[in-house]
Amino acid sequence: MAGNSAGIVIVVTNDKLATAAPYRVAAPDAISHLVVDKTAPSPILADFERLGAEIHFA
């Protein structure tokens, strides 16, 4: 499903930003939009931006 979508939007809390799940749904560079808290760590967000994600603050 992810591979056939026009884009992937991920909503994530700060405590989950630098963690890995035991399964993989899509590669980090497949994320089109990342919705995060205003206090999300800038270095981690910069990594996602480098991979092409647009960052949105909630």
mmCIF file as Biopython writes it, N, C-alpha, C and O atoms, coordinates in Angstrom:
data_model
#
loop_
_atom_site.group_PDB
_atom_site.id
_atom_site.type_symbol
_atom_site.label_atom_id
_atom_site.label_alt_id
_atom_site.label_comp_id
_atom_site.label_asym_id
_atom_site.label_entity_id
_atom_site.label_seq_id
_atom_site.pdbx_PDB_ins_code
_atom_site.Cartn_x
_atom_site.Cartn_y
_atom_site.Cartn_z
_atom_site.occupancy
_atom_site.B_iso_or_equiv
_atom_site.auth_seq_id
_atom_site.auth_asym_id
_atom_site.pdbx_PDB_model_num
ATOM 1   N N  . MET A ? 1  ? 0.814  -1.182 0.000  1.0 0.0 1  A 1 
ATOM 2   C CA . MET A ? 1  ? 0.000  0.000  0.000  1.0 0.0 1  A 1 
ATOM 3   C C  . MET A ? 1  ? 0.869  1.260  0.000  1.0 0.0 1  A 1 
ATOM 4   O O  . MET A ? 1  ? 0.618  2.202  -0.752 1.0 0.0 1  A 1 
ATOM 5   N N  . ALA A ? 2  ? 1.887  1.259  0.851  1.0 0.0 2  A 1 
ATOM 6   C CA . ALA A ? 2  ? 2.754  2.438  0.930  1.0 0.0 2  A 1 
ATOM 7   C C  . ALA A ? 2  ? 3.435  2.717  -0.401 1.0 0.0 2  A 1 
ATOM 8   O O  . ALA A ? 2  ? 3.580  3.873  -0.798 1.0 0.0 2  A 1 
ATOM 9   N N  . GLY A ? 3  ? 3.847  1.672  -1.081 1.0 0.0 3  A 1 
ATOM 10  C CA . GLY A ? 3  ? 4.528  1.839  -2.354 1.0 0.0 3  A 1 
ATOM 11  C C  . GLY A ? 3  ? 3.647  2.396  -3.449 1.0 0.0 3  A 1 
ATOM 12  O O  . GLY A ? 3  ? 4.147  3.012  -4.391 1.0 0.0 3  A 1 
ATOM 13  N N  . ASN A ? 4  ? 2.357  2.193  -3.344 1.0 0.0 4  A 1 
ATOM 14  C CA . ASN A ? 4  ? 1.416  2.680  -4.358 1.0 0.0 4  A 1 
ATOM 15  C C  . ASN A ? 4  ? 0.760  4.000  -3.987 1.0 0.0 4  A 1 
ATOM 16  O O  . ASN A ? 4  ? -0.049 4.521  -4.754 1.0 0.0 4  A 1 
ATOM 17  N N  . SER A ? 5  ? 1.091  4.546  -2.832 1.0 0.0 5  A 1 
ATOM 18  C CA . SER A ? 5  ? 0.464  5.788  -2.393 1.0 0.0 5  A 1 
ATOM 19  C C  . SER A ? 5  ? 1.151  7.000  -3.016 1.0 0.0 5  A 1 
ATOM 20  O O  . SER A ? 5  ? 2.297  6.926  -3.458 1.0 0.0 5  A 1 
ATOM 21  N N  . ALA A ? 6  ? 0.427  8.111  -3.040 1.0 0.0 6  A 1 
ATOM 22  C CA . ALA A ? 6  ? 0.989  9.363  -3.558 1.0 0.0 6  A 1 
ATOM 23  C C  . ALA A ? 6  ? 1.952  9.982  -2.553 1.0 0.0 6  A 1 
ATOM 24  O O  . ALA A ? 6  ? 2.792  10.800 -2.929 1.0 0.0 6  A 1 
ATOM 25  N N  . GLY A ? 7  ? 1.846  9.609  -1.292 1.0 0.0 7  A 1 
ATOM 26  C CA . GLY A ? 7  ? 2.707  10.130 -0.249 1.0 0.0 7  A 1 
ATOM 27  C C  . GLY A ? 7  ? 2.395  9.471  1.077  1.0 0.0 7  A 1 
ATOM 28  O O  . GLY A ? 7  ? 1.324  8.891  1.257  1.0 0.0 7  A 1 
ATOM 29  N N  . ILE A ? 8  ? 3.321  9.562  1.991  1.0 0.0 8  A 1 
ATOM 30  C CA . ILE A ? 8  ? 3.145  8.980  3.320  1.0 0.0 8  A 1 
ATOM 31  C C  . ILE A ? 8  ? 3.262  10.089 4.350  1.0 0.0 8  A 1 
ATOM 32  O O  . ILE A ? 8  ? 4.220  10.862 4.346  1.0 0.0 8  A 1 
ATOM 33  N N  . VAL A ? 9  ? 2.276  10.157 5.231  1.0 0.0 9  A 1 
ATOM 34  C CA . VAL A ? 9  ? 2.267  11.130 6.322  1.0 0.0 9  A 1 
ATOM 35  C C  . VAL A ? 9  ? 2.421  10.355 7.621  1.0 0.0 9  A 1 
ATOM 36  O O  . VAL A ? 9  ? 1.679  9.406  7.877  1.0 0.0 9  A 1 
ATOM 37  N N  . ILE A ? 10 ? 3.376  10.756 8.433  1.0 0.0 10 A 1 
ATOM 38  C CA . ILE A ? 10 ? 3.623  10.118 9.723  1.0 0.0 10 A 1 
ATOM 39  C C  . ILE A ? 10 ? 3.407  11.161 10.815 1.0 0.0 10 A 1 
ATOM 40  O O  . ILE A ? 10 ? 3.939  12.268 10.745 1.0 0.0 10 A 1 
ATOM 41  N N  . VAL A ? 11 ? 2.625  10.796 11.817 1.0 0.0 11 A 1 
ATOM 42  C CA . VAL A ? 11 ? 2.447  11.627 13.012 1.0 0.0 11 A 1 
ATOM 43  C C  . VAL A ? 11 ? 3.183  10.906 14.132 1.0 0.0 11 A 1 
ATOM 44  O O  . VAL A ? 11 ? 2.905  9.740  14.413 1.0 0.0 11 A 1 
ATOM 45  N N  . VAL A ? 12 ? 4.117  11.594 14.765 1.0 0.0 12 A 1 
ATOM 46  C CA . VAL A ? 12 ? 4.961  10.921 15.759 1.0 0.0 12 A 1 
ATOM 47  C C  . VAL A ? 12 ? 5.182  11.805 16.979 1.0 0.0 12 A 1 
ATOM 48  O O  . VAL A ? 12 ? 5.286  13.027 16.868 1.0 0.0 12 A 1 
ATOM 49  N N  . THR A ? 13 ? 5.252  11.164 18.151 1.0 0.0 13 A 1 
ATOM 50  C CA . THR A ? 13 ? 5.566  11.878 19.383 1.0 0.0 13 A 1 
ATOM 51  C C  . THR A ? 13 ? 7.083  11.898 19.572 1.0 0.0 13 A 1 
ATOM 52  O O  . THR A ? 13 ? 7.793  11.075 18.992 1.0 0.0 13 A 1 
ATOM 53  N N  . ASN A ? 14 ? 7.570  12.816 20.365 1.0 0.0 14 A 1 
ATOM 54  C CA . ASN A ? 14 ? 9.008  12.978 20.562 1.0 0.0 14 A 1 
ATOM 55  C C  . ASN A ? 14 ? 9.682  11.699 21.064 1.0 0.0 14 A 1 
ATOM 56  O O  . ASN A ? 14 ? 10.810 11.399 20.673 1.0 0.0 14 A 1 
ATOM 57  N N  . ASP A ? 15 ? 9.001  10.950 21.921 1.0 0.0 15 A 1 
ATOM 58  C CA . ASP A ? 15 ? 9.624  9.747  22.476 1.0 0.0 15 A 1 
ATOM 59  C C  . ASP A ? 15 ? 9.785  8.634  21.450 1.0 0.0 15 A 1 
ATOM 60  O O  . ASP A ? 15 ? 10.491 7.662  21.715 1.0 0.0 15 A 1 
ATOM 61  N N  . LYS A ? 16 ? 9.163  8.745  20.309 1.0 0.0 16 A 1 
ATOM 62  C CA . LYS A ? 16 ? 9.271  7.719  19.268 1.0 0.0 16 A 1 
ATOM 63  C C  . LYS A ? 16 ? 10.164 8.129  18.097 1.0 0.0 16 A 1 
ATOM 64  O O  . LYS A ? 16 ? 10.441 7.308  17.222 1.0 0.0 16 A 1 
ATOM 65  N N  . LEU A ? 17 ? 10.614 9.370  18.066 1.0 0.0 17 A 1 
ATOM 66  C CA . LEU A ? 17 ? 11.386 9.867  16.925 1.0 0.0 17 A 1 
ATOM 67  C C  . LEU A ? 17 ? 12.687 9.118  16.676 1.0 0.0 17 A 1 
ATOM 68  O O  . LEU A ? 17 ? 13.035 8.879  15.519 1.0 0.0 17 A 1 
ATOM 69  N N  . ALA A ? 18 ? 13.399 8.748  17.692 1.0 0.0 18 A 1 
ATOM 70  C CA . ALA A ? 18 ? 14.706 8.116  17.508 1.0 0.0 18 A 1 
ATOM 71  C C  . ALA A ? 18 ? 14.679 6.629  17.842 1.0 0.0 18 A 1 
ATOM 72  O O  . ALA A ? 18 ? 15.692 6.064  18.253 1.0 0.0 18 A 1 
ATOM 73  N N  . THR A ? 19 ? 13.527 5.999  17.667 1.0 0.0 19 A 1 
ATOM 74  C CA . THR A ? 19 ? 13.416 4.573  17.965 1.0 0.0 19 A 1 
ATOM 75  C C  . THR A ? 19 ? 13.145 3.782  16.692 1.0 0.0 19 A 1 
ATOM 76  O O  . THR A ? 19 ? 12.805 4.345  15.652 1.0 0.0 19 A 1 
ATOM 77  N N  . ALA A ? 20 ? 13.298 2.486  16.795 1.0 0.0 20 A 1 
ATOM 78  C CA . ALA A ? 20 ? 13.022 1.593  15.668 1.0 0.0 20 A 1 
ATOM 79  C C  . ALA A ? 20 ? 11.992 0.550  16.093 1.0 0.0 20 A 1 
ATOM 80  O O  . ALA A ? 20 ? 12.033 0.045  17.215 1.0 0.0 20 A 1 
ATOM 81  N N  . ALA A ? 21 ? 11.091 0.241  15.208 1.0 0.0 21 A 1 
ATOM 82  C CA . ALA A ? 21 ? 10.088 -0.794 15.464 1.0 0.0 21 A 1 
ATOM 83  C C  . ALA A ? 21 ? 10.667 -2.151 15.069 1.0 0.0 21 A 1 
ATOM 84  O O  . ALA A ? 21 ? 11.638 -2.212 14.315 1.0 0.0 21 A 1 
ATOM 85  N N  . PRO A ? 22 ? 10.086 -3.231 15.567 1.0 0.0 22 A 1 
ATOM 86  C CA . PRO A ? 22 ? 10.585 -4.560 15.214 1.0 0.0 22 A 1 
ATOM 87  C C  . PRO A ? 22 ? 10.197 -4.984 13.788 1.0 0.0 22 A 1 
ATOM 88  O O  . PRO A ? 22 ? 10.585 -6.064 13.340 1.0 0.0 22 A 1 
ATOM 89  N N  . TYR A ? 23 ? 9.453  -4.161 13.089 1.0 0.0 23 A 1 
ATOM 90  C CA . TYR A ? 23 ? 9.033  -4.458 11.719 1.0 0.0 23 A 1 
ATOM 91  C C  . TYR A ? 23 ? 9.163  -3.190 10.891 1.0 0.0 23 A 1 
ATOM 92  O O  . TYR A ? 23 ? 9.188  -2.087 11.436 1.0 0.0 23 A 1 
ATOM 93  N N  . ARG A ? 24 ? 9.244  -3.343 9.590  1.0 0.0 24 A 1 
ATOM 94  C CA . ARG A ? 24 ? 9.437  -2.186 8.710  1.0 0.0 24 A 1 
ATOM 95  C C  . ARG A ? 24 ? 8.245  -2.040 7.769  1.0 0.0 24 A 1 
ATOM 96  O O  . ARG A ? 24 ? 7.864  -2.984 7.077  1.0 0.0 24 A 1 
ATOM 97  N N  . VAL A ? 25 ? 7.670  -0.856 7.756  1.0 0.0 25 A 1 
ATOM 98  C CA . VAL A ? 25 ? 6.554  -0.557 6.867  1.0 0.0 25 A 1 
ATOM 99  C C  . VAL A ? 25 ? 7.068  0.147  5.619  1.0 0.0 25 A 1 
ATOM 100 O O  . VAL A ? 25 ? 6.665  -0.175 4.502  1.0 0.0 25 A 1 
ATOM 101 N N  . ALA A ? 26 ? 7.951  1.100  5.817  1.0 0.0 26 A 1 
ATOM 102 C CA . ALA A ? 26 ? 8.532  1.859  4.699  1.0 0.0 26 A 1 
ATOM 103 C C  . ALA A ? 26 ? 9.875  2.435  5.155  1.0 0.0 26 A 1 
ATOM 104 O O  . ALA A ? 26 ? 10.118 2.621  6.348  1.0 0.0 26 A 1 
ATOM 105 N N  . ALA A ? 27 ? 10.719 2.706  4.198  1.0 0.0 27 A 1 
ATOM 106 C CA . ALA A ? 27 ? 12.018 3.310  4.502  1.0 0.0 27 A 1 
ATOM 107 C C  . ALA A ? 27 ? 11.826 4.772  4.904  1.0 0.0 27 A 1 
ATOM 108 O O  . ALA A ? 27 ? 10.856 5.401  4.482  1.0 0.0 27 A 1 
ATOM 109 N N  . PRO A ? 28 ? 12.731 5.323  5.710  1.0 0.0 28 A 1 
ATOM 110 C CA . PRO A ? 28 ? 12.607 6.726  6.120  1.0 0.0 28 A 1 
ATOM 111 C C  . PRO A ? 28 ? 12.527 7.701  4.947  1.0 0.0 28 A 1 
ATOM 112 O O  . PRO A ? 28 ? 11.871 8.737  5.056  1.0 0.0 28 A 1 
ATOM 113 N N  . ASP A ? 29 ? 13.177 7.392  3.840  1.0 0.0 29 A 1 
ATOM 114 C CA . ASP A ? 29 ? 13.135 8.319  2.702  1.0 0.0 29 A 1 
ATOM 115 C C  . ASP A ? 29 ? 11.819 8.259  1.934  1.0 0.0 29 A 1 
ATOM 116 O O  . ASP A ? 29 ? 11.630 9.006  0.973  1.0 0.0 29 A 1 
ATOM 117 N N  . ALA A ? 30 ? 10.904 7.376  2.348  1.0 0.0 30 A 1 
ATOM 118 C CA . ALA A ? 30 ? 9.576  7.296  1.728  1.0 0.0 30 A 1 
ATOM 119 C C  . ALA A ? 30 ? 8.580  8.253  2.385  1.0 0.0 30 A 1 
ATOM 120 O O  . ALA A ? 30 ? 7.476  8.449  1.877  1.0 0.0 30 A 1 
ATOM 121 N N  . ILE A ? 31 ? 8.971  8.847  3.513  1.0 0.0 31 A 1 
ATOM 122 C CA . ILE A ? 31 ? 8.061  9.743  4.251  1.0 0.0 31 A 1 
ATOM 123 C C  . ILE A ? 31 ? 7.967  11.085 3.530  1.0 0.0 31 A 1 
ATOM 124 O O  . ILE A ? 31 ? 8.976  11.753 3.306  1.0 0.0 31 A 1 
ATOM 125 N N  . SER A ? 32 ? 6.744  11.469 3.172  1.0 0.0 32 A 1 
ATOM 126 C CA . SER A ? 32 ? 6.513  12.754 2.499  1.0 0.0 32 A 1 
ATOM 127 C C  . SER A ? 32 ? 6.335  13.887 3.507  1.0 0.0 32 A 1 
ATOM 128 O O  . SER A ? 32 ? 6.863  14.984 3.326  1.0 0.0 32 A 1 
ATOM 129 N N  . HIS A ? 33 ? 5.586  13.605 4.567  1.0 0.0 33 A 1 
ATOM 130 C CA . HIS A ? 33 ? 5.265  14.617 5.581  1.0 0.0 33 A 1 
ATOM 131 C C  . HIS A ? 33 ? 5.423  13.991 6.960  1.0 0.0 33 A 1 
ATOM 132 O O  . HIS A ? 33 ? 4.967  12.874 7.207  1.0 0.0 33 A 1 
ATOM 133 N N  . LEU A ? 34 ? 6.069  14.719 7.844  1.0 0.0 34 A 1 
ATOM 134 C CA . LEU A ? 34 ? 6.269  14.284 9.218  1.0 0.0 34 A 1 
ATOM 135 C C  . LEU A ? 34 ? 5.636  15.329 10.129 1.0 0.0 34 A 1 
ATOM 136 O O  . LEU A ? 34 ? 6.020  16.498 10.107 1.0 0.0 34 A 1 
ATOM 137 N N  . VAL A ? 35 ? 4.667  14.902 10.926 1.0 0.0 35 A 1 
ATOM 138 C CA . VAL A ? 35 ? 3.972  15.804 11.856 1.0 0.0 35 A 1 
ATOM 139 C C  . VAL A ? 35 ? 4.526  15.534 13.247 1.0 0.0 35 A 1 
ATOM 140 O O  . VAL A ? 35 ? 4.452  14.412 13.749 1.0 0.0 35 A 1 
ATOM 141 N N  . VAL A ? 36 ? 5.087  16.578 13.869 1.0 0.0 36 A 1 
ATOM 142 C CA . VAL A ? 36 ? 5.761  16.438 15.159 1.0 0.0 36 A 1 
ATOM 143 C C  . VAL A ? 36 ? 5.327  17.539 16.117 1.0 0.0 36 A 1 
ATOM 144 O O  . VAL A ? 36 ? 4.688  18.517 15.729 1.0 0.0 36 A 1 
ATOM 145 N N  . ASP A ? 37 ? 5.691  17.350 17.367 1.0 0.0 37 A 1 
ATOM 146 C CA . ASP A ? 37 ? 5.471  18.358 18.402 1.0 0.0 37 A 1 
ATOM 147 C C  . ASP A ? 37 ? 6.439  19.513 18.176 1.0 0.0 37 A 1 
ATOM 148 O O  . ASP A ? 37 ? 7.503  19.333 17.584 1.0 0.0 37 A 1 
ATOM 149 N N  . LYS A ? 38 ? 6.072  20.685 18.645 1.0 0.0 38 A 1 
ATOM 150 C CA . LYS A ? 38 ? 6.923  21.875 18.480 1.0 0.0 38 A 1 
ATOM 151 C C  . LYS A ? 38 ? 8.263  21.743 19.191 1.0 0.0 38 A 1 
ATOM 152 O O  . LYS A ? 38 ? 9.208  22.467 18.878 1.0 0.0 38 A 1 
ATOM 153 N N  . THR A ? 39 ? 8.351  20.817 20.150 1.0 0.0 39 A 1 
ATOM 154 C CA . THR A ? 39 ? 9.595  20.640 20.901 1.0 0.0 39 A 1 
ATOM 155 C C  . THR A ? 39 ? 10.432 19.475 20.366 1.0 0.0 39 A 1 
ATOM 156 O O  . THR A ? 39 ? 11.357 19.029 21.044 1.0 0.0 39 A 1 
ATOM 157 N N  . ALA A ? 40 ? 10.134 18.984 19.191 1.0 0.0 40 A 1 
ATOM 158 C CA . ALA A ? 40 ? 10.890 17.872 18.603 1.0 0.0 40 A 1 
ATOM 159 C C  . ALA A ? 40 ? 12.343 18.282 18.397 1.0 0.0 40 A 1 
ATOM 160 O O  . ALA A ? 40 ? 12.616 19.423 18.023 1.0 0.0 40 A 1 
ATOM 161 N N  . PRO A ? 41 ? 13.276 17.369 18.637 1.0 0.0 41 A 1 
ATOM 162 C CA . PRO A ? 41 ? 14.700 17.696 18.512 1.0 0.0 41 A 1 
ATOM 163 C C  . PRO A ? 41 ? 15.103 18.058 17.079 1.0 0.0 41 A 1 
ATOM 164 O O  . PRO A ? 41 ? 14.876 17.286 16.147 1.0 0.0 41 A 1 
ATOM 165 N N  . SER A ? 42 ? 15.694 19.219 16.920 1.0 0.0 42 A 1 
ATOM 166 C CA . SER A ? 42 ? 16.096 19.726 15.603 1.0 0.0 42 A 1 
ATOM 167 C C  . SER A ? 42 ? 17.039 18.800 14.838 1.0 0.0 42 A 1 
ATOM 168 O O  . SER A ? 42 ? 16.862 18.633 13.631 1.0 0.0 42 A 1 
ATOM 169 N N  . PRO A ? 43 ? 18.046 18.183 15.494 1.0 0.0 43 A 1 
ATOM 170 C CA . PRO A ? 43 ? 18.954 17.314 14.728 1.0 0.0 43 A 1 
ATOM 171 C C  . PRO A ? 43 ? 18.230 16.128 14.068 1.0 0.0 43 A 1 
ATOM 172 O O  . PRO A ? 43 ? 18.552 15.747 12.943 1.0 0.0 43 A 1 
ATOM 173 N N  . ILE A ? 44 ? 17.269 15.563 14.764 1.0 0.0 44 A 1 
ATOM 174 C CA . ILE A ? 44 ? 16.519 14.437 14.200 1.0 0.0 44 A 1 
ATOM 175 C C  . ILE A ? 44 ? 15.646 14.918 13.050 1.0 0.0 44 A 1 
ATOM 176 O O  . ILE A ? 44 ? 15.552 14.251 12.020 1.0 0.0 44 A 1 
ATOM 177 N N  . LEU A ? 45 ? 15.008 16.074 13.220 1.0 0.0 45 A 1 
ATOM 178 C CA . LEU A ? 45 ? 14.168 16.620 12.150 1.0 0.0 45 A 1 
ATOM 179 C C  . LEU A ? 45 ? 15.011 16.942 10.917 1.0 0.0 45 A 1 
ATOM 180 O O  . LEU A ? 45 ? 14.561 16.751 9.787  1.0 0.0 45 A 1 
ATOM 181 N N  . ALA A ? 46 ? 16.221 17.424 11.133 1.0 0.0 46 A 1 
ATOM 182 C CA . ALA A ? 46 ? 17.111 17.737 10.011 1.0 0.0 46 A 1 
ATOM 183 C C  . ALA A ? 46 ? 17.430 16.484 9.206  1.0 0.0 46 A 1 
ATOM 184 O O  . ALA A ? 46 ? 17.532 16.539 7.981  1.0 0.0 46 A 1 
ATOM 185 N N  . ASP A ? 47 ? 17.587 15.360 9.889  1.0 0.0 47 A 1 
ATOM 186 C CA . ASP A ? 47 ? 17.830 14.091 9.184  1.0 0.0 47 A 1 
ATOM 187 C C  . ASP A ? 47 ? 16.655 13.740 8.281  1.0 0.0 47 A 1 
ATOM 188 O O  . ASP A ? 47 ? 16.854 13.330 7.138  1.0 0.0 47 A 1 
ATOM 189 N N  . PHE A ? 48 ? 15.441 13.897 8.778  1.0 0.0 48 A 1 
ATOM 190 C CA . PHE A ? 48 ? 14.253 13.595 7.970  1.0 0.0 48 A 1 
ATOM 191 C C  . PHE A ? 48 ? 14.119 14.578 6.804  1.0 0.0 48 A 1 
ATOM 192 O O  . PHE A ? 48 ? 13.726 14.189 5.704  1.0 0.0 48 A 1 
ATOM 193 N N  . GLU A ? 49 ? 14.444 15.848 7.046  1.0 0.0 49 A 1 
ATOM 194 C CA . GLU A ? 49 ? 14.397 16.839 5.957  1.0 0.0 49 A 1 
ATOM 195 C C  . GLU A ? 49 ? 15.392 16.495 4.856  1.0 0.0 49 A 1 
ATOM 196 O O  . GLU A ? 49 ? 15.080 16.629 3.673  1.0 0.0 49 A 1 
ATOM 197 N N  . ARG A ? 50 ? 16.581 16.055 5.236  1.0 0.0 50 A 1 
ATOM 198 C CA . ARG A ? 50 ? 17.587 15.652 4.252  1.0 0.0 50 A 1 
ATOM 199 C C  . ARG A ? 50 ? 17.091 14.488 3.397  1.0 0.0 50 A 1 
ATOM 200 O O  . ARG A ? 50 ? 17.486 14.351 2.240  1.0 0.0 50 A 1 
ATOM 201 N N  . LEU A ? 51 ? 16.226 13.653 3.969  1.0 0.0 51 A 1 
ATOM 202 C CA . LEU A ? 51 ? 15.677 12.517 3.238  1.0 0.0 51 A 1 
ATOM 203 C C  . LEU A ? 51 ? 14.452 12.913 2.406  1.0 0.0 51 A 1 
ATOM 204 O O  . LEU A ? 51 ? 13.894 12.079 1.693  1.0 0.0 51 A 1 
ATOM 205 N N  . GLY A ? 52 ? 14.034 14.173 2.494  1.0 0.0 52 A 1 
ATOM 206 C CA . GLY A ? 52 ? 12.942 14.667 1.647  1.0 0.0 52 A 1 
ATOM 207 C C  . GLY A ? 52 ? 11.610 14.883 2.334  1.0 0.0 52 A 1 
ATOM 208 O O  . GLY A ? 52 ? 10.640 15.253 1.672  1.0 0.0 52 A 1 
ATOM 209 N N  . ALA A ? 53 ? 11.525 14.667 3.637  1.0 0.0 53 A 1 
ATOM 210 C CA . ALA A ? 53 ? 10.261 14.867 4.344  1.0 0.0 53 A 1 
ATOM 211 C C  . ALA A ? 53 ? 10.016 16.343 4.622  1.0 0.0 53 A 1 
ATOM 212 O O  . ALA A ? 53 ? 10.940 17.088 4.947  1.0 0.0 53 A 1 
ATOM 213 N N  . GLU A ? 54 ? 8.782  16.748 4.492  1.0 0.0 54 A 1 
ATOM 214 C CA . GLU A ? 54 ? 8.374  18.101 4.872  1.0 0.0 54 A 1 
ATOM 215 C C  . GLU A ? 54 ? 7.897  18.015 6.314  1.0 0.0 54 A 1 
ATOM 216 O O  . GLU A ? 54 ? 7.053  17.180 6.641  1.0 0.0 54 A 1 
ATOM 217 N N  . ILE A ? 55 ? 8.436  18.880 7.186  1.0 0.0 55 A 1 
ATOM 218 C CA . ILE A ? 55 ? 8.125  18.856 8.608  1.0 0.0 55 A 1 
ATOM 219 C C  . ILE A ? 55 ? 6.968  19.785 8.914  1.0 0.0 55 A 1 
ATOM 220 O O  . ILE A ? 55 ? 6.944  20.927 8.456  1.0 0.0 55 A 1 
ATOM 221 N N  . HIS A ? 56 ? 6.004  19.297 9.692  1.0 0.0 56 A 1 
ATOM 222 C CA . HIS A ? 56 ? 4.850  20.077 10.134 1.0 0.0 56 A 1 
ATOM 223 C C  . HIS A ? 56 ? 4.773  20.001 11.654 1.0 0.0 56 A 1 
ATOM 224 O O  . HIS A ? 56 ? 4.911  18.925 12.235 1.0 0.0 56 A 1 
ATOM 225 N N  . PHE A ? 57 ? 4.555  21.138 12.288 1.0 0.0 57 A 1 
ATOM 226 C CA . PHE A ? 57 ? 4.473  21.177 13.752 1.0 0.0 57 A 1 
ATOM 227 C C  . PHE A ? 57 ? 3.020  21.231 14.189 1.0 0.0 57 A 1 
ATOM 228 O O  . PHE A ? 57 ? 2.215  21.985 13.642 1.0 0.0 57 A 1 
ATOM 229 N N  . ALA A ? 58 ? 2.702  20.420 15.182 1.0 0.0 58 A 1 
ATOM 230 C CA . ALA A ? 58 ? 1.327  20.373 15.715 1.0 0.0 58 A 1 
ATOM 231 C C  . ALA A ? 58 ? 1.283  21.042 17.073 1.0 0.0 58 A 1 
ATOM 232 O O  . ALA A ? 58 ? 0.222  21.110 17.693 1.0 0.0 58 A 1 
#
